[in-house]
Amino acid sequence: MEKPHKGRRKLIKTLVLAMVSLPVLGKFLIPRIQRKNGIFRVKKADVPGNGALVFREKKIAVIKDGKNVYALNLTCTHLGCTVNTTPKGFACPCHGSVFNALGEVVQGPADRLLARVAIEEQNDDILIMTTS
């Protein structure tokens, strides 16, 4: 027959282990919800023709390619560093990934293109929808 104090010790150990492991498990089991950080507005005339208007603090580049306007997230898809602009596109200062002006990978180690950011054109403005 097991003594009562050994049963209590086992129960306490189990409870402590459960309390320590729940936050760790919760991080993987609870889906992350993307919240809208906001919408900011840019004048179309401010975006250079065949160039990019870069917002380093928001990690976004608004690019005009002829008549097409789009926005890219400047977070490298390899390990999350902020990429720098170059005359031909973007380059990651951390591990050397290179992306063209469309955000496509030219040179690894990144294997995914830069994420597009949702935009909406309204008259003379471009609305950029950012998420966290």
DSSP file (Angstrom, degrees, kcal/mol; ACC not computed):
  #  RESIDUE AA STRUCTURE BP1 BP2  ACC     N-H-->O    O-->H-N    N-H-->O    O-->H-N    TCO  KAPPA ALPHA  PHI   PSI    X-CA   Y-CA   Z-CA
    1    1 A M              0   0    0      0, 0.0     2,-0.2     0, 0.0     0, 0.0   0.000 360.0 360.0 360.0 133.0    0.0    0.0    0.0
    2    2 A E        -     0   0    0      1,-0.1     5,-0.0     2,-0.0     0, 0.0  -0.538 360.0-115.1 -78.7 140.0    1.3    3.4   -1.0
    3    3 A K    >>  -     0   0    0     -2,-0.2     4,-1.3     1,-0.1     3,-0.7  -0.448  21.4-121.5 -73.9 147.9    1.8    6.0    1.7
    4    4 A P  H 3> S+     0   0    0      0, 0.0     4,-2.0     0, 0.0     5,-0.2   0.854 108.8  57.5 -59.9 -37.2   -0.5    9.1    1.5
    5    5 A H  H 3> S+     0   0    0      1,-0.2     4,-2.0     2,-0.2     5,-0.1   0.822 103.7  53.0 -68.5 -28.4    2.4   11.6    1.4
    6    6 A K  H <> S+     0   0    0     -3,-0.7     4,-2.1     2,-0.2    -1,-0.2   0.864 108.1  51.3 -70.9 -35.5    3.9    9.9   -1.7
    7    7 A G  H  X S+     0   0    0     -4,-1.3     4,-2.1     2,-0.2    -2,-0.2   0.894 110.0  49.3 -65.5 -40.5    0.6   10.2   -3.5
    8    8 A R  H  X S+     0   0    0     -4,-2.0     4,-2.8     2,-0.2    -2,-0.2   0.903 109.7  51.6 -65.4 -41.5    0.4   13.9   -2.6
    9    9 A R  H  X S+     0   0    0     -4,-2.0     4,-2.7     1,-0.2    -2,-0.2   0.914 110.2  48.7 -61.4 -42.8    4.0   14.4   -3.9
   10   10 A K  H  X S+     0   0    0     -4,-2.1     4,-2.2     2,-0.2    -1,-0.2   0.904 112.3  48.8 -64.2 -40.7    3.1   12.7   -7.2
   11   11 A L  H  X S+     0   0    0     -4,-2.1     4,-2.5     2,-0.2    -2,-0.2   0.916 111.9  48.7 -64.2 -43.9    0.0   14.9   -7.5
   12   12 A I  H  X S+     0   0    0     -4,-2.8     4,-2.6     2,-0.2     5,-0.2   0.917 111.3  49.7 -64.3 -43.4    1.9   18.1   -6.7
   13   13 A K  H  X S+     0   0    0     -4,-2.7     4,-2.5     1,-0.2    -1,-0.2   0.910 111.6  49.2 -60.7 -42.5    4.6   17.2   -9.3
   14   14 A T  H  X S+     0   0    0     -4,-2.2     4,-2.3     2,-0.2    -2,-0.2   0.916 112.1  48.0 -63.8 -43.6    2.0   16.5  -11.9
   15   15 A L  H  X S+     0   0    0     -4,-2.5     4,-2.4     2,-0.2    -2,-0.2   0.906 112.4  48.6 -64.6 -42.1    0.2   19.8  -11.2
   16   16 A V  H  X S+     0   0    0     -4,-2.6     4,-2.1     2,-0.2    -2,-0.2   0.927 112.1  49.0 -64.1 -44.5    3.5   21.8  -11.4
   17   17 A L  H  X S+     0   0    0     -4,-2.5     4,-2.3     1,-0.2    -2,-0.2   0.901 111.7  49.5 -61.2 -41.7    4.4   20.1  -14.6
   18   18 A A  H  X S+     0   0    0     -4,-2.3     4,-1.9     1,-0.2    -1,-0.2   0.910 110.7  49.7 -64.4 -42.5    1.0   20.8  -16.1
   19   19 A M  H  < S+     0   0    0     -4,-2.4    -1,-0.2     1,-0.2    -2,-0.2   0.861 113.9  45.6 -66.3 -34.9    1.2   24.5  -15.0
   20   20 A V  H  X S+     0   0    0     -4,-2.1     4,-0.6    -5,-0.2    -1,-0.2   0.879 116.5  44.0 -74.5 -37.9    4.6   24.9  -16.6
   21   21 A S  H  X S+     0   0    0     -4,-2.3     4,-2.7    -5,-0.2     5,-0.3   0.732  96.1  74.6 -83.9 -22.3    3.7   23.1  -19.9
   22   22 A L  H  X S+     0   0    0     -4,-1.9     4,-2.9     1,-0.2     5,-0.2   0.923  96.6  47.3 -60.5 -47.2    0.3   24.7  -20.6
   23   23 A P  H  > S+     0   0    0      0, 0.0     4,-1.4     0, 0.0    -1,-0.2   0.895 114.0  48.9 -61.8 -36.1    1.7   28.1  -21.7
   24   24 A V  H  X S+     0   0    0     -4,-0.6     4,-0.8     2,-0.2     3,-0.2   0.934 115.0  43.5 -67.7 -45.5    4.2   26.4  -23.9
   25   25 A L  H >X S+     0   0    0     -4,-2.7     4,-2.0     1,-0.2     3,-0.7   0.879 108.6  59.6 -66.0 -37.5    1.6   24.2  -25.5
   26   26 A G  H 3X S+     0   0    0     -4,-2.9     4,-2.3    -5,-0.3    -1,-0.2   0.840  96.6  61.2 -60.5 -33.8   -0.8   27.1  -25.8
   27   27 A K  H 3< S+     0   0    0     -4,-1.4    -1,-0.3    -3,-0.2    -2,-0.2   0.858 113.6  35.6 -61.1 -35.2    1.6   28.9  -28.0
   28   28 A F  H << S+     0   0    0     -4,-0.8    -2,-0.2    -3,-0.7    -1,-0.2   0.729 120.4  46.5 -91.1 -24.3    1.4   26.1  -30.5
   29   29 A L  H  < S+     0   0    0     -4,-2.0    -2,-0.2     2,-0.1    -3,-0.2   0.760  97.5  73.4 -91.6 -26.4   -2.2   25.2  -30.2
   30   30 A I  S  < S-     0   0    0     -4,-2.3     2,-0.1    -5,-0.2    -1,-0.0  -0.793  84.9-125.7 -93.1 122.9   -3.8   28.6  -30.2
   31   31 A P        -     0   0    0      0, 0.0     2,-0.4     0, 0.0    -2,-0.1  -0.374  21.8-117.1 -68.3 143.8   -3.8   30.2  -33.7
   32   32 A R        -     0   0    0     -5,-0.1     2,-0.5    -2,-0.1    -5,-0.0  -0.658  25.6-144.3 -80.2 133.6   -2.3   33.6  -34.1
   33   33 A I        -     0   0    0     -2,-0.4     2,-0.5    99,-0.0    99,-0.1  -0.859   8.5-136.0-100.7 127.3   -4.8   36.2  -35.2
   34   34 A Q        -     0   0    0     -2,-0.5     2,-0.4    97,-0.1    97,-0.0  -0.716  21.8-159.4 -82.9 126.4   -3.6   38.9  -37.5
   35   35 A R        -     0   0    0     -2,-0.5    97,-2.1     2,-0.0     2,-0.6  -0.814  23.1-111.5-104.2 145.4   -4.9   42.3  -36.5
   36   36 A K  E     -A  131   0A   0     -2,-0.4    95,-0.3    95,-0.2     3,-0.1  -0.660  23.2-166.7 -75.3 119.8   -5.1   45.2  -38.8
   37   37 A N  E     -     0   0A   0     93,-1.2     2,-0.3    -2,-0.6    -1,-0.2   0.773  56.1 -85.9 -74.1 -26.9   -2.5   47.8  -37.6
   38   38 A G  E     -A  130   0A   0     92,-1.2    92,-2.5    -3,-0.1     2,-0.5  -0.876  35.8 -83.9 147.7 179.3   -4.2   50.3  -39.8
   39   39 A I  E     -A  129   0A   0     -2,-0.3     2,-0.4    90,-0.2    90,-0.2  -0.978  34.4-168.6-121.7 131.6   -4.4   51.9  -43.1
   40   40 A F  E     -A  128   0A   0     88,-2.0    88,-2.8    -2,-0.5     2,-0.4  -0.933  14.0-133.1-123.8 156.3   -2.1   54.6  -44.3
   41   41 A R  E     -A  127   0A   0     -2,-0.4     2,-0.4    86,-0.2    86,-0.2  -0.821  17.1-174.9-112.8 139.1   -2.4   56.7  -47.4
   42   42 A V  E     -A  126   0A   0     84,-2.2    84,-2.9    -2,-0.4     2,-0.3  -0.992  28.3-120.1-130.6 138.4    0.1   57.6  -50.0
   43   43 A K  E >>  -A  125   0A   0     -2,-0.4     3,-1.4    82,-0.2     4,-0.6  -0.611  18.3-134.9 -74.5 135.1   -0.3   60.0  -52.9
   44   44 A K  G >4 S+     0   0    0     80,-2.8     3,-1.1    -2,-0.3    -1,-0.1   0.863 106.2  60.2 -57.5 -35.4    0.3   58.2  -56.3
   45   45 A A  G 34 S+     0   0    0     79,-0.4    -1,-0.3     1,-0.2     4,-0.1   0.737  96.0  62.1 -66.6 -21.9    2.4   61.2  -57.4
   46   46 A D  G <4 S+     0   0    0     -3,-1.4    -1,-0.2     2,-0.1    -2,-0.2   0.696  84.4  86.5 -77.3 -18.8    4.8   60.5  -54.5
   47   47 A V  S << S-     0   0    0     -3,-1.1    16,-0.1    -4,-0.6     3,-0.1  -0.733  86.4-124.1 -84.5 119.4    5.7   57.0  -55.8
   48   48 A P    >   -     0   0    0      0, 0.0     3,-1.5     0, 0.0    16,-0.5  -0.323  28.7-100.4 -65.9 143.3    8.6   57.4  -58.3
   49   49 A G  T 3  S-     0   0    0      1,-0.3     3,-0.1    -4,-0.1    16,-0.1  -0.431 106.4  -0.5 -62.4 131.6    8.0   56.0  -61.8
   50   50 A N  T 3  S+     0   0    0     14,-0.3    -1,-0.3     1,-0.2     2,-0.2   0.875 125.7  84.5  51.2  42.4    9.7   52.7  -62.2
   51   51 A G  E <  S-C   64   0B   0     -3,-1.5    13,-2.2    13,-0.6     2,-0.4  -0.806  74.6-102.2-151.1-168.4   10.9   53.0  -58.6
   52   52 A A  E     -C   63   0B   0     -2,-0.2     2,-0.6    11,-0.2    11,-0.2  -0.969   6.4-148.3-132.5 143.5    9.9   52.4  -55.0
   53   53 A L  E     -C   62   0B   0      9,-3.1     9,-2.9    -2,-0.4     2,-0.4  -0.962  30.7-154.5-106.1 114.5    8.8   54.5  -52.1
   54   54 A V  E     -C   61   0B   0     -2,-0.6     2,-0.6     7,-0.2     7,-0.2  -0.773  20.2-168.5-103.1 133.2   10.1   52.8  -49.0
   55   55 A F  E >>> -C   60   0B   0      5,-3.4     5,-1.9    -2,-0.4     4,-1.0  -0.859   9.5-178.3-114.4  90.4    8.6   53.1  -45.5
   56   56 A R  T 345S+     0   0    0     -2,-0.6     3,-0.5     1,-0.2    -1,-0.2   0.875  79.1  55.4 -60.1 -40.7   11.4   51.5  -43.3
   57   57 A E  T 345S+     0   0    0      1,-0.2    -1,-0.2    -3,-0.1    -2,-0.0   0.804 117.1  35.9 -66.5 -27.8    9.5   51.9  -40.0
   58   58 A K  T <45S-     0   0    0     -3,-0.6    -1,-0.2     2,-0.2    -2,-0.2   0.480 106.4-127.8 -99.6  -5.1    6.5   50.0  -41.5
   59   59 A K  T  <5 +     0   0    0     -4,-1.0    15,-3.0    -3,-0.5     2,-0.4   0.912  65.9 127.4  58.3  46.7    8.7   47.6  -43.5
   60   60 A I  E   < -CD  55  73B   0     -5,-1.9    -5,-3.4    13,-0.2     2,-0.4  -0.990  43.7-163.0-135.3 140.8    6.8   48.3  -46.7
   61   61 A A  E     -CD  54  72B   0     11,-2.2    11,-2.5    -2,-0.4     2,-0.6  -0.995   9.6-153.0-122.1 128.7    7.8   49.4  -50.2
   62   62 A V  E     -CD  53  71B   0     -9,-2.9    -9,-3.1    -2,-0.4     2,-0.4  -0.897  22.1-165.5 -99.3 125.0    5.3   50.9  -52.6
   63   63 A I  E     -CD  52  70B   0      7,-3.5     7,-2.3    -2,-0.6     2,-0.5  -0.914  17.3-158.9-122.1 135.9    6.4   50.2  -56.1
   64   64 A K  E     +CD  51  69B   0    -13,-2.2   -13,-0.6   -16,-0.5     2,-0.5  -0.965  10.5 178.9-112.9 122.2    5.3   51.6  -59.5
   65   65 A D  E >   - D   0  68B   0      3,-3.0     3,-1.7    -2,-0.5     2,-0.6  -0.854  69.0 -56.8-122.6  91.9    6.2   49.5  -62.5
   66   66 A G  T 3  S-     0   0    0     -2,-0.5   -16,-0.2     1,-0.3     0, 0.0  -0.644 121.5 -20.0  71.5-119.2    4.8   51.3  -65.5
   67   67 A K  T 3  S+     0   0    0     -2,-0.6     2,-0.3    -3,-0.1    -1,-0.3   0.550 119.5  97.7 -96.4  -9.9    1.1   51.7  -64.7
   68   68 A N  E <   -D   65   0B   0     -3,-1.7    -3,-3.0     2,-0.0     2,-0.4  -0.614  53.1-169.0 -82.4 136.8    1.0   48.9  -62.1
   69   69 A V  E     +D   64   0B   0     -2,-0.3     2,-0.3    -5,-0.2    -5,-0.2  -0.993  16.3 155.1-124.7 132.3    1.3   49.8  -58.4
   70   70 A Y  E     -D   63   0B   0     -7,-2.3    -7,-3.5    -2,-0.4     2,-0.4  -0.952  30.1-132.3-148.3 166.6    1.9   47.3  -55.7
   71   71 A A  E     -DE  62 117B   0     46,-0.6    46,-2.5    -2,-0.3     2,-0.4  -0.964  14.5-159.8-127.1 142.5    3.3   47.0  -52.2
   72   72 A L  E     -DE  61 116B   0    -11,-2.5   -11,-2.2    -2,-0.4     2,-0.5  -0.929  21.7-123.5-120.8 144.2    5.8   44.5  -50.8
   73   73 A N  E     -D   60   0B   0     42,-3.2   -13,-0.2    -2,-0.4    42,-0.2  -0.748  20.2-146.3 -80.1 129.0    6.5   43.6  -47.2
   74   74 A L        +     0   0    0    -15,-3.0     9,-2.7    -2,-0.5     2,-0.6   0.113  61.1 116.4 -89.4  23.1   10.3   44.1  -46.6
   75   75 A T  B    S-F   82   0C   0    -16,-0.3    40,-0.4     7,-0.2     7,-0.2  -0.830  71.1-120.7 -92.5 120.5   10.7   41.2  -44.2
   76   76 A C     >  -     0   0    0      5,-3.6     4,-1.3    -2,-0.6    37,-0.1  -0.334  10.6-140.4 -61.5 137.1   13.0   38.6  -45.6
   77   77 A T  T  4 S+     0   0    0     35,-0.3    34,-0.2     2,-0.2    -1,-0.1   0.477  93.1  66.4 -80.0  -1.8   11.3   35.2  -46.0
   78   78 A H  T  4 S-     0   0    0      3,-0.1    -1,-0.1    32,-0.1    -3,-0.0   0.965 131.2 -22.0 -80.9 -65.8   14.4   33.4  -44.8
   79   79 A L  T  4 S-     0   0    0      2,-0.1    -2,-0.2    31,-0.0    -3,-0.0   0.259  94.0 -95.8-134.0  12.3   14.8   34.5  -41.2
   80   80 A G     <  +     0   0    0     -4,-1.3    -3,-0.1     1,-0.2     2,-0.1   0.609  67.4 148.8  90.2  11.8   12.8   37.8  -40.9
   81   81 A C        -     0   0    0     -6,-0.1    -5,-3.6     1,-0.1     2,-0.5  -0.380  55.4-104.4 -71.3 158.9   15.5   40.4  -41.4
   82   82 A T  B     -F   75   0C   0     -7,-0.2    -7,-0.2    -2,-0.1     2,-0.1  -0.769  38.2-133.8 -86.2 125.0   14.5   43.7  -43.0
   83   83 A V        -     0   0    0     -9,-2.7     2,-0.3    -2,-0.5     9,-0.2  -0.420  12.0-131.1 -79.4 154.4   15.7   43.8  -46.6
   84   84 A N  E     -G   91   0D   0      7,-3.3     7,-2.6    -2,-0.1     2,-0.2  -0.726  22.3-111.6-100.5 152.5   17.5   46.8  -48.1
   85   85 A T  E     -G   90   0D   0     -2,-0.3     5,-0.3     5,-0.2    -1,-0.0  -0.604  34.6-178.5 -83.1 146.4   16.6   48.4  -51.4
   86   86 A T  E >   -G   89   0D   0      3,-2.9     3,-0.7    -2,-0.2     0, 0.0  -0.856  44.9 -98.4-132.2 167.9   19.1   48.2  -54.3
   87   87 A P  T 3  S+     0   0    0      0, 0.0     3,-0.1     0, 0.0    14,-0.1   0.797 125.4  37.6 -59.6 -26.9   18.9   49.5  -57.9
   88   88 A K  T 3  S-     0   0    0     12,-0.1    13,-0.7    11,-0.0     2,-0.3   0.481 131.5 -68.9-104.0  -3.6   17.7   46.1  -59.1
   89   89 A G  E <  S-GH  86 100D   0     -3,-0.7    -3,-2.9    11,-0.2     2,-0.3  -0.860  77.3 -29.4 159.3-121.7   15.4   45.1  -56.2
   90   90 A F  E     -GH  85  99D   0      9,-2.9     9,-3.3    -2,-0.3     2,-0.4  -0.976  39.8-164.3-139.9 148.0   16.1   44.1  -52.6
   91   91 A A  E     -GH  84  98D   0     -7,-2.6    -7,-3.3    -2,-0.3     7,-0.2  -0.999  19.9-131.1-136.3 137.4   18.9   42.5  -50.7
   92   92 A C     >  -     0   0    0      5,-3.2     4,-1.3    -2,-0.4    -9,-0.2  -0.759  10.5-158.5 -86.9 123.6   18.9   40.9  -47.2
   93   93 A P  T  4 S+     0   0    0      0, 0.0    -1,-0.1     0, 0.0   -10,-0.1   0.682  84.7  58.7 -75.0 -15.8   21.9   42.2  -45.1
   94   94 A C  T  4 S-     0   0    0      1,-0.1   -11,-0.0   -12,-0.1    -2,-0.0   0.953 127.0  -0.5 -80.1 -51.5   21.8   39.2  -42.8
   95   95 A H  T  4 S-     0   0    0      2,-0.1    -1,-0.1   -14,-0.0    15,-0.0   0.311  98.2-104.0-129.8   7.2   22.3   36.1  -45.0
   96   96 A G     <  +     0   0    0     -4,-1.3     2,-0.1     1,-0.2     0, 0.0   0.592  56.9 159.8  86.7  10.8   22.6   37.5  -48.5
   97   97 A S        -     0   0    0     -6,-0.1    -5,-3.2     9,-0.0     2,-0.4  -0.428  23.7-156.0 -66.0 144.0   19.2   36.7  -50.1
   98   98 A V  E     -HI  91 107D   0      9,-2.4     8,-3.3    -7,-0.2     9,-1.8  -0.980   9.8-172.1-125.7 136.3   18.5   38.8  -53.2
   99   99 A F  E     -HI  90 105D   0     -9,-3.3    -9,-2.9    -2,-0.4     6,-0.2  -0.939  18.7-128.6-124.9 146.7   15.0   39.6  -54.5
  100  100 A N  E >   -H   89   0D   0      4,-2.3     3,-2.0    -2,-0.3   -11,-0.2  -0.216  44.9 -84.6 -82.7-176.7   14.0   41.4  -57.8
  101  101 A A  T 3  S+     0   0    0    -13,-0.7   -12,-0.1     1,-0.3    -1,-0.1   0.707 130.4  55.7 -65.4 -19.9   11.7   44.3  -57.9
  102  102 A L  T 3  S-     0   0    0      2,-0.1    -1,-0.3   -30,-0.0     3,-0.1   0.503 120.1-109.2 -87.0  -4.7    8.7   42.0  -58.0
  103  103 A G  S <  S+     0   0    0     -3,-2.0    11,-2.6     1,-0.3     2,-0.2   0.520  70.7 144.4  89.1   7.0    9.9   40.4  -54.7
  104  104 A E        -     0   0    0      9,-0.2    -4,-2.3     1,-0.1     2,-0.3  -0.529  58.2-102.4 -79.7 146.2   10.9   37.1  -56.4
  105  105 A V  E     +I   99   0D   0     -6,-0.2    -6,-0.3    -2,-0.2     3,-0.1  -0.524  41.6 168.7 -71.7 126.1   13.9   35.3  -55.1
  106  106 A V  E    S+     0   0D   0     -8,-3.3     2,-0.3     1,-0.4    -7,-0.2   0.725  74.7  12.9-101.3 -36.9   17.0   35.8  -57.3
  107  107 A Q  E    S-I   98   0D   0     -9,-1.8    -9,-2.4     0, 0.0    -1,-0.4  -0.992  87.9-133.1-145.4 133.7   19.5   34.3  -54.9
  108  108 A G  S    S+     0   0    0     -2,-0.3     3,-0.1     1,-0.2    -2,-0.0  -0.038  76.1 112.8 -76.8-178.6   19.0   32.3  -51.7
  109  109 A P  S    S+     0   0    0      0, 0.0    -1,-0.2     0, 0.0   -13,-0.1  -0.937  97.4  78.3 -85.1 -10.3   19.0   31.1  -49.0
  110  110 A A        -     0   0    0     -3,-0.4   -12,-0.1     1,-0.1   -32,-0.1  -0.369  56.8-174.4 -61.1 142.9   15.4   32.5  -49.0
  111  111 A D        +     0   0    0    -34,-0.2     2,-0.3    -3,-0.1    -1,-0.1   0.355  60.0  64.7-121.7   3.1   13.1   30.2  -50.9
  112  112 A R  S    S-     0   0    0     -8,-0.1   -35,-0.3     3,-0.0     3,-0.1  -0.954  82.6-111.8-126.6 148.3    9.9   32.3  -50.9
  113  113 A L        -     0   0    0     -2,-0.3    -9,-0.2     1,-0.1   -10,-0.1  -0.285  46.1 -84.2 -72.5 161.7    9.1   35.6  -52.5
  114  114 A L        -     0   0    0    -11,-2.6    -1,-0.1     1,-0.1     2,-0.1  -0.399  55.0-103.0 -64.6 141.7    8.5   38.7  -50.5
  115  115 A A        -     0   0    0    -40,-0.4   -42,-3.2   -42,-0.2     2,-0.2  -0.399  29.6-125.0 -71.4 140.6    4.9   39.0  -49.3
  116  116 A R  E     -E   72   0B   0    -44,-0.2     2,-0.4    -2,-0.1   -44,-0.3  -0.596  18.8-139.9 -80.2 146.4    2.5   41.4  -51.1
  117  117 A V  E     -E   71   0B   0    -46,-2.5   -46,-0.6    -2,-0.2     2,-0.1  -0.910  25.6-107.8-108.1 136.0    0.7   43.9  -49.0
  118  118 A A        +     0   0    0     11,-0.5    11,-2.5    -2,-0.4     2,-0.3  -0.399  43.8 177.5 -65.9 132.4   -2.9   44.7  -49.8
  119  119 A I  E     -B  128   0A   0      9,-0.2     2,-0.4    -2,-0.1     9,-0.2  -0.908  18.0-158.3-130.5 161.8   -3.5   48.1  -51.4
  120  120 A E  E     -B  127   0A   0      7,-2.1     7,-3.3    -2,-0.3     2,-0.5  -0.976  14.6-139.7-141.5 126.6   -6.5   49.9  -52.8
  121  121 A E  E     +B  126   0A   0     -2,-0.4     2,-0.4     5,-0.2     5,-0.2  -0.751  21.6 178.2 -89.6 128.9   -6.3   52.7  -55.3
  122  122 A Q  E >   -B  125   0A   0      3,-2.6     3,-2.9    -2,-0.5     2,-0.2  -0.922  56.8 -66.5-133.5 106.5   -8.7   55.6  -54.7
  123  123 A N  T 3  S-     0   0    0     -2,-0.4    -1,-0.0     1,-0.3     0, 0.0  -0.320 121.0  -9.4  52.2-113.7   -8.5   58.5  -57.1
  124  124 A D  T 3  S+     0   0    0     -2,-0.2   -80,-2.8    -3,-0.1   -79,-0.4   0.326 125.9  79.0 -95.2   7.0   -5.0   60.1  -56.5
  125  125 A D  E <   -AB  43 122A   0     -3,-2.9    -3,-2.6   -82,-0.2     2,-0.5  -0.772  62.5-147.5-117.3 158.8   -4.3   58.0  -53.4
  126  126 A I  E     -AB  42 121A   0    -84,-2.9   -84,-2.2    -2,-0.3     2,-0.5  -0.994  15.6-151.9-121.7 122.6   -3.1   54.5  -52.6
  127  127 A L  E     -AB  41 120A   0     -7,-3.3    -7,-2.1    -2,-0.5     2,-0.5  -0.827   8.6-158.9 -94.4 130.6   -4.4   53.0  -49.4
  128  128 A I  E     -AB  40 119A   0    -88,-2.8   -88,-2.0    -2,-0.5     2,-0.7  -0.947   3.3-153.3-114.3 120.6   -2.1   50.4  -47.8
  129  129 A M  E     -A   39   0A   0    -11,-2.5   -11,-0.5    -2,-0.5     2,-0.3  -0.829  16.7-168.8 -96.0 114.2   -3.6   47.9  -45.4
  130  130 A T  E     -A   38   0A   0    -92,-2.5   -93,-1.2    -2,-0.7   -92,-1.2  -0.750   4.8-166.4-104.2 151.5   -1.0   46.7  -42.9
  131  131 A T  E      A   36   0A   0     -2,-0.3   -95,-0.2   -95,-0.3   -97,-0.1  -0.878 360.0 360.0-128.4 163.4   -1.3   43.8  -40.5
  132  132 A S              0   0    0    -97,-2.1   -96,-0.1    -2,-0.3   -98,-0.0   0.445 360.0 360.0 -93.6 360.0    0.7   42.7  -37.5
